[in-house]
């Protein structure tokens, strides 16, 4: 763990040094974008820096959270604020999940870390949406039983994403290309020879019909959806409908 600029973090990564560290700058960008609606354009900037500093095929850890941060789901649900002392909050009040949309935003975070370069790193309990402030409130005992429907749904989505990641060469080794980035919508592609994976994220409270212009006619050939969202192909365009706070991963 090193906190600082990508240049500082990258200075510890080389032959005979560390293989990787946590990519805190990328996590901060994507977590605040998903939790409070900061623009995805900041995520694009940090992705570009990450690839430049750590390489196009790196082992950097893309985290869902860690012991030095309040739980993501509590920020996403509004029971924690980024402008407060999350450690003090954990001692002085009960931090819970908050708005149910927080589970959907947590699923989008899992979708992101499962489809970009680097290694997905799950802080225990994030796969079921455990809430909490900063240390020690983010170290609550793990809940293994009596999960509610929202927790089970998030757990199943996380498992499906990580299984998709480990079985898809494009998601493991693929080149990265940003296809679309707006304030609340982002789409990018990973390609490895003839394998392709396209991730699309809608961090909006409205259903979006998203048009993605592909770089090549054949780069989206024979793709299928993995999470049930409808899409159509019109020559070099993919047109996909996403519900509020949802995502899709298209693969061939």
C-alpha positions as CSV (number, residue, x, y, z in Angstrom):
1,X,0.0,0.0,0.0
2,X,1.3,3.4,-1.0
3,X,-0.8,6.6,-1.0
4,X,0.3,9.2,-3.5
5,X,0.6,9.9,-7.2
6,X,0.8,7.2,-9.9
7,X,4.5,8.1,-10.4
8,X,5.2,7.5,-6.7
9,X,3.3,4.3,-6.5
10,X,4.9,3.1,-9.8
11,X,8.4,3.8,-8.4
12,X,8.1,0.7,-6.2
13,X,7.1,-1.5,-9.1
14,X,9.9,-3.0,-11.2
15,X,12.1,-6.1,-11.7
16,X,13.5,-7.0,-8.3
17,X,10.9,-4.8,-6.6
18,X,7.1,-5.2,-6.1
19,X,5.0,-6.8,-8.8
20,X,2.1,-4.5,-8.0
21,X,0.3,-2.4,-5.4
22,X,-3.3,-1.2,-4.9
23,X,-4.4,1.4,-7.5
24,X,-5.9,3.8,-4.9
25,X,-6.1,6.7,-7.4
26,X,-8.3,4.7,-9.8
27,X,-10.4,3.4,-6.9
28,X,-11.0,6.9,-5.6
29,X,-12.1,8.1,-9.0
30,X,-14.5,5.2,-9.7
31,X,-15.9,4.9,-6.2
32,X,-16.8,8.6,-6.0
33,X,-18.2,8.5,-9.5
34,X,-20.5,5.6,-8.7
35,X,-21.4,6.7,-5.1
36,X,-22.2,10.4,-5.6
37,X,-22.3,10.8,-9.3
38,X,-19.0,12.5,-10.1
39,X,-18.3,12.4,-13.8
40,X,-16.9,9.3,-15.4
41,X,-14.5,11.6,-17.3
42,X,-12.4,11.6,-14.1
43,X,-12.4,7.8,-14.2
44,X,-11.1,7.9,-17.8
45,X,-8.3,10.3,-16.8
46,X,-7.2,7.9,-14.0
47,X,-7.4,4.9,-16.3
48,X,-5.2,6.6,-18.8
49,X,-2.6,7.4,-16.0
50,X,-2.8,3.9,-14.7
51,X,-2.0,2.4,-18.1
52,X,0.8,4.9,-18.7
53,X,2.5,4.3,-15.4
54,X,1.9,0.6,-14.7
55,X,1.7,-0.8,-18.2
56,X,-1.1,-2.2,-20.5
57,X,-0.9,-5.6,-18.8
58,X,-0.3,-5.0,-15.1
59,X,-1.0,-6.7,-11.8
60,X,-2.3,-3.6,-10.0
61,X,-5.0,-4.4,-7.4
62,X,-8.4,-2.9,-8.2
63,X,-10.1,-2.9,-4.8
64,X,-13.7,-2.8,-3.7
65,X,-12.5,-1.2,-0.4
66,X,-10.0,-1.8,2.4
67,X,-9.5,-1.3,6.1
68,X,-8.4,2.4,5.6
69,X,-11.7,3.4,4.0
70,X,-15.3,3.6,5.0
71,X,-17.4,0.9,3.3
72,X,-18.3,1.8,-0.3
73,X,-21.9,0.7,0.0
74,X,-22.4,3.2,2.9
75,X,-21.1,6.1,0.8
76,X,-23.3,4.9,-2.1
77,X,-26.3,4.7,0.2
78,X,-25.8,8.1,1.7
79,X,-25.2,7.1,5.3
80,X,-21.5,8.2,5.0
81,X,-20.3,11.4,3.4
82,X,-16.9,11.9,1.7
83,X,-16.6,15.3,3.4
84,X,-16.7,13.8,7.0
85,X,-14.4,11.9,9.2
86,X,-15.5,8.3,8.5
87,X,-13.6,6.9,11.5
88,X,-15.4,9.3,13.9
89,X,-18.7,8.5,12.2
90,X,-18.2,4.8,12.9
91,X,-17.7,5.5,16.6
92,X,-20.6,8.0,17.1
93,X,-23.5,6.6,15.1
94,X,-24.8,3.5,13.4
95,X,-23.6,3.3,9.8
96,X,-25.9,1.1,7.7
97,X,-26.5,0.6,3.9
98,X,-29.0,3.4,3.4
99,X,-30.7,3.7,0.0
100,X,-31.3,0.3,-1.7
101,X,-29.7,1.8,-4.9
102,X,-26.4,1.3,-3.0
103,X,-26.6,-2.4,-3.8
104,X,-26.9,-1.6,-7.5
105,X,-23.9,0.8,-7.3
106,X,-21.9,-1.9,-5.5
107,X,-22.7,-4.3,-8.4
108,X,-21.4,-1.6,-10.8
109,X,-18.2,-1.4,-8.8
110,X,-17.8,-5.1,-9.1
111,X,-18.5,-4.9,-12.9
112,X,-15.8,-2.2,-13.2
113,X,-13.0,-4.0,-11.3
114,X,-13.8,-7.3,-13.1
115,X,-13.5,-5.8,-16.6
116,X,-10.5,-3.4,-16.5
117,X,-6.8,-4.2,-16.5
118,X,-5.2,-5.3,-13.2
119,X,-6.4,-7.8,-10.6
120,X,-9.8,-7.6,-8.8
121,X,-9.4,-7.4,-5.0
122,X,-12.5,-7.9,-2.8
123,X,-12.4,-6.6,0.7
124,X,-14.3,-9.2,2.8
125,X,-18.0,-8.5,3.0
126,X,-18.2,-6.1,0.1
127,X,-19.6,-9.0,-2.0
128,X,-22.8,-9.0,0.2
129,X,-22.8,-5.2,0.9
130,X,-21.6,-5.0,4.5
131,X,-21.8,-1.4,5.7
132,X,-19.6,0.5,8.0
133,X,-17.5,3.6,8.7
134,X,-13.7,3.7,8.7
135,X,-11.5,1.4,10.9
136,X,-12.5,-0.3,13.2
137,X,-16.2,-0.1,12.0
138,X,-15.2,-1.6,8.6
139,X,-13.9,-4.7,10.4
140,X,-17.3,-6.1,11.6
141,X,-17.7,-9.8,11.9
142,X,-18.4,-11.4,8.5
143,X,-22.0,-12.3,7.9
144,X,-22.2,-15.8,6.5
145,X,-25.9,-16.7,7.1
146,X,-29.4,-15.2,7.0
147,X,-28.6,-13.0,4.0
148,X,-31.5,-10.9,2.7
149,X,-32.6,-10.8,-0.9
150,X,-30.5,-7.7,-1.8
151,X,-27.3,-9.3,-0.2
152,X,-27.9,-12.6,-2.1
153,X,-28.4,-10.8,-5.4
154,X,-25.2,-8.8,-5.0
155,X,-23.3,-11.9,-4.0
156,X,-24.6,-13.8,-7.1
157,X,-23.7,-10.9,-9.4
158,X,-20.2,-10.6,-7.9
159,X,-19.6,-14.3,-8.3
160,X,-20.9,-14.3,-11.9
161,X,-18.6,-11.3,-12.8
162,X,-15.5,-12.9,-11.3
163,X,-16.2,-16.2,-13.0
164,X,-16.7,-14.4,-16.3
165,X,-13.4,-12.6,-15.7
166,X,-11.4,-15.8,-15.0
167,X,-12.8,-17.6,-18.1
168,X,-12.5,-14.8,-20.7
169,X,-9.1,-14.2,-22.3
170,X,-10.1,-10.7,-23.3
171,X,-10.8,-9.7,-19.7
172,X,-7.6,-11.2,-18.5
173,X,-5.1,-10.2,-21.2
174,X,-6.9,-7.9,-23.5
175,X,-6.0,-4.4,-24.8
176,X,-8.1,-1.6,-23.5
177,X,-10.0,0.9,-25.6
178,X,-12.5,3.6,-24.2
179,X,-15.5,3.6,-26.5
180,X,-17.8,6.2,-24.8
181,X,-17.5,8.3,-21.8
182,X,-20.0,10.8,-20.5
183,X,-20.9,12.1,-17.0
184,X,-23.1,9.1,-16.2
185,X,-22.4,6.6,-19.0
186,X,-19.2,4.7,-19.8
187,X,-18.3,2.0,-22.3
188,X,-15.0,0.3,-23.0
189,X,-13.7,-2.7,-24.9
190,X,-11.0,-5.3,-24.1
191,X,-9.7,-7.3,-27.0
192,X,-7.4,-10.4,-27.2
193,X,-6.9,-11.7,-30.7
194,X,-10.4,-12.6,-31.8
195,X,-11.9,-12.4,-28.3
196,X,-13.8,-9.3,-27.3
197,X,-15.5,-8.0,-24.2
198,X,-17.4,-4.7,-24.0
199,X,-18.5,-3.3,-20.6
200,X,-21.2,-0.7,-20.4
201,X,-22.2,1.1,-17.2
202,X,-25.2,3.4,-16.6
203,X,-24.8,5.4,-13.4
204,X,-28.0,7.4,-13.9
205,X,-31.4,7.3,-12.2
206,X,-33.0,7.0,-15.6
207,X,-33.1,4.2,-18.2
208,X,-30.6,5.0,-21.0
209,X,-30.6,3.9,-24.6
210,X,-26.9,4.0,-25.3
211,X,-25.3,4.1,-28.8
212,X,-21.7,2.9,-29.0
213,X,-19.7,3.4,-32.2
214,X,-17.3,0.6,-32.6
215,X,-13.8,1.2,-34.1
216,X,-14.0,-1.7,-36.6
217,X,-16.9,-3.5,-38.3
218,X,-15.8,-6.9,-37.0
219,X,-14.8,-6.0,-33.5
220,X,-18.3,-6.8,-32.1
221,X,-19.0,-9.9,-34.2
222,X,-21.1,-12.7,-32.5
223,X,-21.3,-10.9,-29.2
224,X,-23.9,-11.9,-26.6
225,X,-25.1,-10.3,-23.3
226,X,-24.3,-11.9,-20.0
227,X,-26.7,-9.9,-17.7
228,X,-29.9,-9.9,-19.6
229,X,-30.0,-6.4,-21.2
230,X,-31.4,-6.0,-24.7
231,X,-29.1,-4.7,-27.5
232,X,-29.0,-4.5,-31.2
233,X,-26.3,-4.1,-33.8
234,X,-26.5,-1.7,-36.7
235,X,-23.3,-2.0,-38.8
236,X,-20.6,-0.4,-36.6
237,X,-23.1,0.6,-33.9
238,X,-24.2,-1.2,-30.8
239,X,-27.4,0.1,-29.3
240,X,-28.1,-1.1,-25.8
241,X,-30.8,-0.3,-23.2
242,X,-29.8,-0.1,-19.6
243,X,-32.0,0.4,-16.6
244,X,-31.0,2.9,-13.9
245,X,-27.8,2.0,-12.0
246,X,-27.0,-1.0,-14.1
247,X,-24.4,-2.5,-16.4
248,X,-23.8,-5.1,-19.1
249,X,-20.8,-7.1,-20.3
250,X,-21.0,-8.2,-23.9
251,X,-18.7,-11.0,-24.9
252,X,-18.1,-13.3,-27.9
